[in-house]
Amino acid sequence: MDGDNVEQAFRAWVVEKARFVEIGLSAYRRATGRGLDLPQLRSKLLDRPDCIEPTFLFSYCVARLWRLDSIMPGGRDGDFGSQVRLNILFDLTLVTDDLLRRVAPGKWKFIDLAVVLTSAVPLALTRPDLRTLNGDFERDFTATVAKILDGAYSLPDGRQLSGLERDVALSYGCRNRGAHHLSGGDVINSRFGELRQSLLNAAFLAVEYLPV
């Protein structure tokens, strides 16, 4: 995704992918107040030989997202559209998963990795919170996702999720959903843009905590 390199084939395609990522990073910075930009993303992840696997998967996700926007700009309802979108979102959570395994070597369950990340930031999202969320996702994935996106989801103690807590929670939900189901339901189609940015935010946050 180095659009600055003019000595490459298909540069126009690479430039479009880089622009897509820059738009996502800009939204991330506005929403979180953090400072990650494209040069930092390159130095922390994309240019690192030891991170070639998550870099490849992230680049593939970006290519699919950009292509999806170009061929289905108005969205596409139905099970097929939901399957395609959930599959891409699931791959994004796998990028976050891989990155966090480098932050916390020895841990492999996503809930454990998420707790490491929320503790490092820090965020007020605990393991019991994530277990509660998982139960709600399993009972009614569509309603739980919609409530989180609308700012209407409350934990048992009355706390509501927002900002990066919301992003990590949705990554956790989409990670588990994508691992066990082909379709994410209507909410994946109707709220895809919001979900996409939220899962990008979680991935960008994980990048910031990668060990040098």
Backbone bond lengths (Angstrom), bond angles and torsions (degrees), N, CA, C in turn:
res aa  C-N    CA-C-N  psi(-1)  N-CA   C-N-CA  omega(-1)  CA-C   N-CA-C  phi
1 M - - - 1.463 - - 1.523 112.37 -
2 D 1.315 115.75 33.67 1.463 120.37 178.53 1.525 108.78 -94.98
3 G 1.326 116.36 88.81 1.450 120.99 -179.21 1.509 113.96 -71.59
4 D 1.338 116.97 -12.37 1.464 120.18 -178.98 1.522 112.45 -78.45
5 N 1.317 116.77 -19.19 1.461 121.31 -179.14 1.522 108.95 -79.39
6 V 1.330 116.76 108.45 1.472 120.16 -176.81 1.524 111.92 -81.92
7 E 1.326 117.95 -13.88 1.467 121.55 -177.62 1.527 110.46 -93.50
8 Q 1.317 116.60 57.20 1.453 119.51 179.37 1.520 110.53 -145.17
9 A 1.317 114.78 147.86 1.462 119.90 175.45 1.524 109.52 -71.72
10 F 1.326 116.76 151.52 1.460 122.39 177.48 1.530 112.21 58.60
11 R 1.340 117.40 34.65 1.462 119.73 -176.94 1.524 111.17 -60.06
12 A 1.332 117.75 -36.54 1.469 119.78 -178.85 1.525 110.53 -58.77
13 W 1.316 117.10 -39.13 1.465 122.34 177.99 1.524 110.54 -66.31
14 V 1.308 117.00 -42.67 1.461 121.34 179.24 1.525 110.66 -64.78
15 V 1.336 116.90 -40.50 1.466 121.40 178.86 1.526 110.32 -61.10
16 E 1.328 116.95 -41.45 1.461 120.14 179.71 1.527 111.03 -65.29
17 K 1.319 117.30 -39.52 1.461 120.43 177.52 1.526 110.73 -64.88
18 A 1.322 116.45 -43.10 1.470 119.99 179.07 1.526 110.51 -63.38
19 R 1.323 116.79 -39.43 1.463 120.47 178.72 1.534 110.35 -64.23
20 F 1.306 116.58 -40.21 1.466 121.45 178.06 1.525 110.34 -59.76
21 V 1.329 116.46 -45.23 1.465 120.55 179.82 1.526 110.32 -65.83
22 E 1.329 117.62 -40.39 1.458 120.57 179.28 1.524 111.43 -61.45
23 I 1.326 117.56 -38.13 1.463 120.92 176.90 1.529 109.83 -63.46
24 G 1.333 116.42 -43.32 1.456 120.12 177.39 1.511 113.02 -63.62
25 L 1.320 116.34 -40.77 1.468 120.85 178.20 1.523 111.27 -65.86
26 S 1.322 117.10 -39.33 1.456 121.01 178.21 1.527 110.66 -62.05
27 A 1.325 116.98 -43.04 1.464 121.18 177.70 1.530 110.16 -64.80
28 Y 1.315 116.87 -38.17 1.470 121.79 177.53 1.526 111.01 -62.13
29 R 1.305 116.74 -45.56 1.459 120.09 -179.23 1.533 111.10 -65.49
30 R 1.331 117.34 -41.72 1.466 120.74 179.23 1.523 111.37 -63.16
31 A 1.320 116.15 -40.52 1.463 120.30 -175.14 1.520 112.81 -76.49
32 T 1.335 116.84 -29.70 1.464 119.77 -170.72 1.524 114.12 -113.40
33 G 1.328 117.64 -18.09 1.459 119.86 -175.29 1.509 113.47 76.08
34 R 1.328 117.32 9.16 1.455 121.02 179.16 1.525 109.82 -89.43
35 G 1.327 117.69 172.33 1.464 119.45 -167.81 1.510 117.29 -114.76
36 L 1.335 118.48 9.37 1.463 120.24 -176.08 1.529 110.77 -61.71
37 D 1.346 116.36 126.96 1.458 120.91 175.99 1.527 109.11 -125.43
38 L 1.323 117.04 -179.31 1.460 120.25 -174.38 1.533 112.92 -64.50
39 P 1.342 120.10 -43.77 1.465 118.07 175.85 1.526 112.97 -58.36
40 Q 1.338 116.93 -38.93 1.461 119.73 177.92 1.520 111.29 -68.47
41 L 1.339 116.46 -38.27 1.458 119.71 177.07 1.523 110.69 -61.26
42 R 1.331 115.92 -38.72 1.460 119.39 178.27 1.529 111.27 -65.27
43 S 1.324 116.39 -46.39 1.465 118.99 -176.25 1.525 111.85 -70.83
44 K 1.346 117.39 -34.93 1.463 121.08 -177.30 1.518 112.62 -80.70
45 L 1.361 116.82 -26.64 1.453 119.58 -174.20 1.527 113.68 -136.02
46 L 1.319 117.46 -62.10 1.468 120.80 -164.91 1.521 113.91 -65.50
47 D 1.320 117.91 -30.43 1.467 120.97 -177.25 1.523 113.03 -94.93
48 R 1.319 117.79 4.94 1.469 120.50 -174.72 1.526 111.54 -93.47
49 P 1.323 118.14 119.79 1.464 120.72 179.21 1.530 112.91 -60.19
50 D 1.336 117.58 -27.56 1.465 119.89 -178.80 1.526 112.50 -80.67
51 C 1.341 117.02 -3.51 1.464 120.82 -179.95 1.527 111.44 -120.08
52 I 1.317 116.23 30.73 1.459 118.96 -173.97 1.531 112.11 -65.31
53 E 1.337 118.74 -34.61 1.458 120.21 -177.10 1.536 112.16 -67.91
54 P 1.349 119.19 -51.75 1.467 117.55 177.00 1.517 112.86 -65.44
55 T 1.339 117.00 -30.49 1.463 119.99 176.95 1.526 110.76 -64.74
56 F 1.330 116.68 -43.46 1.460 120.81 179.52 1.530 110.22 -62.64
57 L 1.339 116.45 -46.04 1.461 119.65 -178.26 1.525 111.26 -67.01
58 F 1.328 117.17 -39.35 1.462 120.07 177.82 1.526 110.50 -63.14
59 S 1.329 116.76 -43.91 1.455 120.50 179.29 1.525 111.18 -62.94
60 Y 1.309 116.14 -39.15 1.463 121.07 178.17 1.538 110.66 -64.84
61 C 1.335 116.40 -42.70 1.469 120.60 177.32 1.526 111.00 -60.64
62 V 1.317 116.23 -44.75 1.464 120.55 -179.69 1.527 110.03 -61.75
63 A 1.331 116.69 -43.27 1.462 120.19 179.58 1.523 111.09 -61.00
64 R 1.324 116.47 -41.87 1.469 120.42 -179.61 1.526 110.92 -69.42
65 L 1.319 117.39 -39.72 1.462 120.54 178.83 1.523 110.97 -64.04
66 W 1.328 115.70 -45.26 1.469 119.39 179.82 1.516 110.29 -63.79
67 R 1.325 116.83 -42.59 1.454 120.73 -179.79 1.530 110.79 -65.92
68 L 1.315 116.22 -38.71 1.465 120.38 178.85 1.520 110.67 -61.33
69 D 1.321 116.85 -41.64 1.457 120.70 177.19 1.524 111.50 -61.47
70 S 1.329 116.28 -35.54 1.465 119.04 -175.91 1.523 112.92 -78.34
71 I 1.338 117.19 -30.67 1.468 118.43 -177.60 1.522 112.81 -97.52
72 M 1.348 117.52 -21.19 1.459 121.06 177.88 1.524 109.61 -132.72
73 P 1.326 118.31 61.22 1.469 120.60 -174.47 1.524 113.52 -63.57
74 G 1.311 116.84 -29.13 1.461 119.26 -179.84 1.507 113.36 -93.61
75 G 1.320 116.90 4.51 1.457 120.04 -177.78 1.517 110.83 86.75
76 R 1.294 116.93 165.96 1.456 122.63 179.18 1.521 108.15 -145.36
77 D 1.324 115.76 118.74 1.452 119.73 -179.19 1.522 110.23 -80.36
78 G 1.303 115.43 173.89 1.448 120.60 175.57 1.513 113.13 99.34
79 D 1.323 114.18 171.83 1.461 120.20 -175.45 1.525 112.46 -65.37
80 F 1.335 117.36 -38.28 1.461 118.86 -177.84 1.526 111.00 -63.36
81 G 1.344 116.70 -46.77 1.460 119.67 178.27 1.513 111.59 -59.76
82 S 1.337 116.24 -40.36 1.456 120.17 178.70 1.523 111.80 -65.02
83 Q 1.331 116.43 -39.58 1.468 119.98 178.95 1.527 111.57 -63.22
84 V 1.324 115.34 -45.73 1.471 119.69 -179.30 1.525 109.90 -61.59
85 R 1.317 115.69 -47.55 1.469 119.66 -177.00 1.528 112.06 -66.60
86 L 1.328 116.44 -44.34 1.469 118.58 179.11 1.521 110.76 -61.88
87 N 1.325 117.47 -37.84 1.459 120.46 179.52 1.524 111.54 -61.42
88 I 1.328 116.80 -41.03 1.469 119.71 178.69 1.522 110.43 -68.78
89 L 1.330 116.44 -43.62 1.466 119.61 178.76 1.527 110.86 -61.54
90 F 1.324 116.53 -39.97 1.459 120.73 177.88 1.526 110.73 -60.93
91 D 1.324 116.68 -43.38 1.465 119.67 177.69 1.527 111.66 -62.08
92 L 1.324 116.82 -36.30 1.471 119.37 176.18 1.525 110.85 -62.28
93 T 1.330 116.99 -39.84 1.467 119.01 178.52 1.526 110.79 -67.88
94 L 1.345 117.03 -28.19 1.464 119.15 176.41 1.525 111.05 -69.54
95 V 1.326 117.24 -31.94 1.470 120.10 173.66 1.526 109.37 -62.00
96 T 1.330 116.11 -48.87 1.465 120.42 178.48 1.516 110.75 -60.23
97 D 1.320 116.54 -42.86 1.462 122.36 178.24 1.525 110.56 -56.41
98 D 1.330 117.06 -50.31 1.470 121.30 -178.70 1.520 111.45 -61.79
99 L 1.322 116.56 -43.64 1.460 120.28 -179.36 1.527 111.07 -62.52
100 L 1.324 116.22 -42.57 1.464 119.39 -177.11 1.528 111.76 -71.37
101 R 1.323 117.60 -25.90 1.463 119.42 174.55 1.526 110.93 -66.49
102 R 1.325 116.15 -24.54 1.460 120.55 175.39 1.525 111.03 -81.19
103 V 1.331 116.26 -27.95 1.459 120.81 175.15 1.527 110.31 -74.06
104 A 1.339 115.93 -37.33 1.469 121.16 -176.80 1.525 109.36 -128.04
105 P 1.336 118.44 75.66 1.463 121.21 179.92 1.531 110.83 -57.25
106 G 1.315 115.69 140.36 1.456 120.11 178.86 1.517 113.56 97.42
107 K 1.315 117.37 -18.60 1.464 120.51 177.42 1.523 108.62 -98.78
108 W 1.337 116.23 142.53 1.462 118.66 -177.13 1.520 113.13 -133.48
109 K 1.334 118.65 -21.89 1.458 119.53 177.09 1.530 109.21 -75.38
110 F 1.333 115.93 137.24 1.458 118.80 -176.64 1.518 111.54 -61.66
111 I 1.332 118.30 -34.42 1.459 119.84 179.91 1.527 110.33 -62.66
112 D 1.335 117.01 -39.38 1.471 120.13 178.52 1.523 110.77 -67.26
113 L 1.329 116.39 -40.35 1.457 120.68 178.95 1.526 110.92 -65.75
114 A 1.333 116.21 -39.97 1.462 120.26 178.96 1.519 111.01 -64.02
115 V 1.324 116.98 -38.95 1.470 120.54 179.21 1.526 110.53 -65.09
116 V 1.336 117.15 -39.63 1.469 120.35 176.59 1.528 109.86 -59.50
117 L 1.325 116.56 -44.07 1.461 120.54 -179.09 1.519 111.54 -66.45
118 T 1.318 117.40 -46.79 1.468 119.53 -178.09 1.529 111.51 -66.32
119 S 1.323 116.46 -29.51 1.465 119.36 177.14 1.520 111.38 -73.36
120 A 1.331 116.70 -33.66 1.459 120.82 -178.37 1.509 111.94 -72.65
121 V 1.325 119.46 -32.89 1.470 121.14 -171.53 1.531 114.39 -62.67
122 P 1.379 122.29 -53.84 1.457 129.11 -7.24 1.528 111.47 -93.10
123 L 1.341 114.40 158.57 1.461 121.92 175.08 1.527 108.61 -124.21
124 A 1.319 115.36 153.80 1.465 120.43 -178.44 1.520 110.40 -87.69
125 L 1.331 115.86 52.24 1.462 121.53 179.28 1.516 106.72 -127.13
126 T 1.324 116.08 111.45 1.454 122.17 -171.61 1.527 111.88 -103.34
127 R 1.321 114.77 173.01 1.467 119.30 176.57 1.533 111.34 -59.35
128 P 1.365 119.32 -47.22 1.470 117.93 176.48 1.531 112.64 -58.23
129 D 1.330 117.25 -36.32 1.474 119.94 176.69 1.524 110.47 -61.14
130 L 1.329 116.23 -44.74 1.457 120.55 -178.40 1.526 111.14 -66.81
131 R 1.323 117.48 -35.30 1.466 119.54 177.20 1.529 110.16 -66.55
132 T 1.329 116.43 -40.09 1.462 120.16 176.17 1.522 110.27 -61.04
133 L 1.319 115.99 -46.33 1.461 120.77 178.42 1.526 111.32 -59.45
134 N 1.325 116.75 -42.69 1.454 119.76 -179.16 1.524 111.28 -60.88
135 G 1.328 116.24 -41.56 1.456 119.47 177.59 1.519 111.97 -62.15
136 D 1.322 116.43 -40.56 1.465 120.05 179.22 1.526 111.29 -69.42
137 F 1.325 117.12 -39.17 1.469 119.86 175.95 1.528 110.67 -60.80
138 E 1.316 116.71 -41.45 1.456 120.08 -178.51 1.525 111.68 -68.79
139 R 1.337 116.88 -36.99 1.466 120.09 -179.99 1.523 112.13 -71.62
140 D 1.325 116.62 -43.85 1.465 119.70 -178.39 1.523 108.60 -155.18
141 F 1.325 115.18 87.79 1.456 120.79 -176.22 1.526 111.37 -59.99
142 T 1.317 116.76 -47.26 1.465 121.01 -176.43 1.522 111.74 -60.40
143 A 1.317 117.13 -50.16 1.468 120.66 -177.58 1.522 111.31 -65.30
144 T 1.330 116.96 -39.26 1.467 120.16 -178.44 1.526 111.15 -66.98
145 V 1.332 117.32 -44.27 1.464 120.75 177.54 1.523 110.33 -60.59
146 A 1.328 116.88 -45.84 1.463 120.65 -179.01 1.521 111.21 -61.45
147 K 1.318 117.26 -42.63 1.469 120.68 179.80 1.531 110.99 -63.67
148 I 1.326 116.27 -42.64 1.472 119.26 179.93 1.524 110.24 -63.11
149 L 1.325 116.56 -45.87 1.467 120.31 -179.56 1.532 111.94 -64.87
150 D 1.319 116.65 -31.99 1.469 120.85 -179.23 1.520 112.74 -84.63
151 G 1.339 117.59 -3.25 1.461 120.64 -177.23 1.505 112.95 72.04
152 A 1.350 115.88 23.82 1.462 120.66 -176.06 1.524 112.57 -111.10
153 Y 1.329 117.09 5.28 1.462 119.91 -179.59 1.524 109.21 -87.91
154 S 1.329 116.09 130.98 1.466 121.10 179.30 1.522 109.71 -120.98
155 L 1.318 115.54 136.54 1.453 121.79 172.09 1.530 109.07 -76.01
156 P 1.326 118.30 166.53 1.467 120.10 -176.90 1.526 114.95 -54.58
157 D 1.334 118.02 -29.39 1.465 120.17 179.82 1.526 112.46 -87.89
158 G 1.334 117.12 5.67 1.455 120.90 176.67 1.509 115.02 95.12
159 R 1.336 117.99 -8.14 1.459 120.40 178.52 1.522 110.81 -68.21
160 Q 1.324 115.44 142.10 1.455 120.73 175.93 1.524 109.81 -108.25
161 L 1.302 115.19 149.09 1.466 120.42 -178.20 1.519 110.40 -87.39
162 S 1.324 115.01 139.72 1.467 120.37 175.93 1.516 108.72 -154.24
163 G 1.328 115.40 165.06 1.463 120.41 174.70 1.511 112.95 57.32
164 L 1.318 115.63 -136.62 1.459 121.09 -175.91 1.525 112.93 -67.50
165 E 1.331 117.56 -27.34 1.468 119.93 175.01 1.529 109.56 -61.74
166 R 1.325 115.89 -42.98 1.463 121.05 176.80 1.529 110.31 -61.79
167 D 1.325 117.00 -42.44 1.462 121.15 -177.12 1.526 111.45 -65.03
168 V 1.331 117.07 -43.37 1.462 120.09 178.60 1.527 110.25 -66.64
169 A 1.334 116.51 -40.44 1.466 120.57 179.52 1.526 110.67 -61.93
170 L 1.317 117.51 -44.42 1.460 120.28 -179.63 1.526 111.76 -68.37
171 S 1.313 117.16 -34.63 1.464 120.15 175.33 1.522 110.35 -63.02
172 Y 1.313 115.87 -41.46 1.466 121.00 178.12 1.522 110.05 -62.54
173 G 1.329 116.32 -45.22 1.455 120.03 -179.56 1.518 112.96 -65.34
174 C 1.325 117.07 -44.12 1.464 120.93 -179.87 1.523 111.53 -70.76
175 R 1.322 116.80 -31.52 1.472 120.93 176.83 1.526 109.68 -61.74
176 N 1.319 116.90 -48.72 1.458 120.16 -178.51 1.528 111.88 -71.99
177 R 1.331 116.39 -38.45 1.461 119.45 179.39 1.535 110.91 -62.85
178 G 1.316 115.82 -47.20 1.455 120.12 -177.70 1.516 113.53 -66.03
179 A 1.336 116.57 -25.58 1.459 120.29 -179.50 1.527 112.22 -76.80
180 H 1.345 117.34 -19.02 1.462 119.65 -172.36 1.527 114.53 -126.51
181 H 1.328 117.75 -6.33 1.457 120.69 -176.97 1.529 110.27 -137.51
182 L 1.327 116.29 147.96 1.457 120.56 176.53 1.518 112.02 -80.44
183 S 1.326 116.99 -35.09 1.462 121.10 -174.33 1.520 110.46 -118.81
184 G 1.326 114.93 145.87 1.460 119.55 178.04 1.503 113.36 -99.81
185 G 1.340 116.87 -0.88 1.451 119.50 179.40 1.519 112.61 85.54
186 D 1.318 114.85 -177.26 1.460 121.12 -174.97 1.524 113.10 -60.91
187 V 1.336 117.37 -31.03 1.464 119.59 -175.75 1.526 111.10 -64.64
188 I 1.329 117.53 -29.60 1.461 120.59 178.15 1.520 110.14 -65.99
189 N 1.320 116.65 -38.98 1.463 120.47 178.01 1.521 111.82 -72.42
190 S 1.331 116.26 -48.62 1.467 120.44 -171.17 1.520 113.45 -75.55
191 R 1.337 117.88 -25.02 1.479 120.67 -176.26 1.521 111.18 -121.25
192 F 1.333 116.30 25.00 1.462 119.70 -171.96 1.524 112.58 -61.60
193 G 1.327 118.18 -42.38 1.458 120.31 -178.42 1.520 112.03 -59.21
194 E 1.326 116.03 -42.72 1.466 120.27 178.97 1.528 111.32 -67.55
195 L 1.328 115.54 -43.25 1.460 119.30 179.24 1.521 111.36 -63.59
196 R 1.307 116.09 -41.86 1.463 120.66 179.55 1.525 110.63 -57.72
197 Q 1.319 117.86 -48.63 1.454 120.34 -179.18 1.517 111.80 -66.53
198 S 1.326 115.79 -37.89 1.459 119.35 179.61 1.517 111.54 -62.70
199 L 1.329 117.05 -42.92 1.463 119.90 179.38 1.522 111.93 -73.14
200 L 1.319 117.28 -31.23 1.466 119.70 171.61 1.526 110.21 -63.35
201 N 1.327 116.46 -41.20 1.471 120.42 179.10 1.525 110.75 -58.51
202 A 1.326 116.15 -44.43 1.467 119.42 -179.99 1.528 110.79 -63.67
203 A 1.328 117.08 -40.06 1.468 120.26 178.30 1.524 110.65 -65.51
204 F 1.332 116.98 -43.82 1.464 120.41 179.15 1.527 110.64 -61.89
205 L 1.326 116.19 -39.46 1.464 119.60 178.48 1.522 110.36 -62.73
206 A 1.322 117.11 -42.21 1.474 120.41 178.72 1.524 110.47 -62.32
207 V 1.321 117.21 -38.59 1.474 120.91 178.15 1.524 110.37 -58.04
208 E 1.310 117.03 -39.98 1.469 120.43 -176.63 1.525 112.12 -62.81
209 Y 1.337 117.49 -23.43 1.461 120.40 -176.28 1.528 113.08 -104.81
210 L 1.332 116.55 8.75 1.459 119.46 175.92 1.525 110.58 -62.08
211 P 1.322 117.59 133.87 1.464 119.00 175.54 1.522 110.82 -67.04
212 V 1.306 115.92 146.15 1.476 121.34 -179.18 1.523 109.10 -72.66
